[in-house]
Amino acid sequence: MAYLIERILIKVLKLLKVDLLTHAHVQIGAGHSPDLTGDGEEYVIKYLIERILARRPDVLFDVGANSGDYAKILSETFPSSQIYCFEPMPDNFKKLTKQTAGLNTINILSALGSHEGTLKLHLGEHNSNGTMATAHKGTLETIFPFVGKIDEFESPMTTLDKFCSNTISQIDFLKIDVEGSELDVLKGAANLIKSDRIKIIQFEFNEFNIFSKTFMYDFYELLKQYRFYRILPQNKLLPLGEYNSSLEIFRYQNILALHKSLNYE
């Protein structure tokens, strides 16, 4: 009887086109629609950063700042902090500059990566807002072909270690949204990480990581002195615990890595 019920249920779900795996992923914070106000990111800014640090943050970085929506919320929440915004795409940089005019941001027209030089980026013609500008062209060709014809452009690139070497001693909050190159940004901050000078790191993990060939394992290896959480749309953090292969979910998600010196439960 149980087997018969199971078979009937499977047929009904197929008829209704219900994808149970996708549904399960969404429940644990992977694969939902990206939305600053609905995916938990704004909750982290407004309610968690100061609580986790047990103080107001002094220095925040927005890497992959796009047109400035995220930076604006950072500025409104922390008007006395220094906020460094990196955006490599000129059109988006103009929007970023306009949207953050008069705010406490320092905007830099550059990419961040694992070394100094230039970075070749790819952008689809139907993605005019530049949200999917990426160094990993294969993602646009294979997973997001709706973006249409792909254009290329080059951006100057530096590293976090180089940028911070003379003037910035510590980063309280580092947000990285660079379509598959998040690990490269962190590799370029190796000295800051080794010397425990980055307290909170937020990064995206999604389909782009398939083509950048980076796994959650790589982040765990690089950030051994951090605890990992997945930001849930329900404005909660899901502790990920020690690494295991079930964490390799290549669907949209935001990960929060907290330095182990921080007392957050």
C-alpha angles and dihedrals in degrees: 000000000000090000092051092050090049092052092048091049091050091051092049092050091050092050090050090045092234113167105206094187092054090046091051092049092052090052090059095045102265126116100014122132115279110245125149094219097039108036098061098258095111089047090056091051098045102035113017113039096065092039093051094046092042087224142052112286118248102195128028130176127206106193111189092022094174110185095343106261092128094042091052092056090047090052094046090050097042107027094164097049129095110248118191115197122194119194123162100190112088097212092050091044090058090052090046091051092049096046094048097042109140093011128114096263130121107208122205124190097217145092123243121221147140095293142014120267133067133323125212111221131191127212132181119232092234093052094075094159089061096229091140101043102142145169088224107078094178091070091061093044096047111025103022105031091148088082088079127206112018121228126195132215137166128236131191111251134202135167132251091238091055095043093049098038099101108023113021119065099176140013114213096188129016120186117189124189108159105137102254101338097089093112091052090055090052092047086057088056095052095125093047090049095046091050092049094243099135113071107180126022125187118188139166123241118189148116092318089069090067090066096038085052093228123141134196084250089066091056091049090051094049095041101044093147093058136085116224128224133172115226109232125209087234088071094257137115120236112207109228096195122194119354120278132162093251087076091070096098111148096204129107112289140142119228125201116205114194122195110245091237088071116092103224125141 
